[in-house]
Amino acid sequence: MAGADPTTNDRYAMNDGEIDLEAALAELAAALRKKRKPSRFHARAILVALGEQILVEDGARVTAGVARVAELVRELAADWEAVVREELELAATEFVRSVDPRFLSHPRYDFAYTVTARERLEARLSAAERLGIGPAEGLLEQVVEADELLAPHLRRLDERKQRGGQDRTVGD
């Protein structure tokens, strides 16, 4: 992708597990010092890390993180808002497309991937909301529709697990 900082992209790839908010903020600060605009990779790292904190414990640490982000992007607010919305749209699209009704009943469907994508989307949405940035119009409606399509399949998986059945696609 043209203009993307490959270091940031590599460092915050979604399969790296937990993202450290301080590291993500430091990476954004370094890019801004070099007169680079924020990228969706910066947005991804910050939104996921901050959002995960919000979902676990919405306290002083979250408030400080929100303040730090606002301070860092103050002079580039429009650019920051654009990359946050782009990241929200990409994450929502990933989740919505992963809930394709043609494949949900397939025995090897990767529910763990879909559930993780949804959890990370929720983290991003929570962080964006706290930063005062809403998703594009219609985005949440698409996510709700996908949630509704996915819910009965997850219930069946839970029922199967409770009866002692194993499902390798859900991370057992």
QUIHUNOR-V991422 format. One record per helix or strand of 2 or more residues. SS is the DSSP state (h for helix, s for strand). FROM is the first residue (numbers start at 0). TO is the last residue. If there is no record, write none. Layout:
ss->[SS/SS]
from->[FROM/FROM]
to->[TO/TO]
//
This chain:
ss->[h/h/h/h/h/h/h/h]
from->[5/13/20/39/59/110/138/167]
to->[10/15/32/55/97/129/161/169]
//
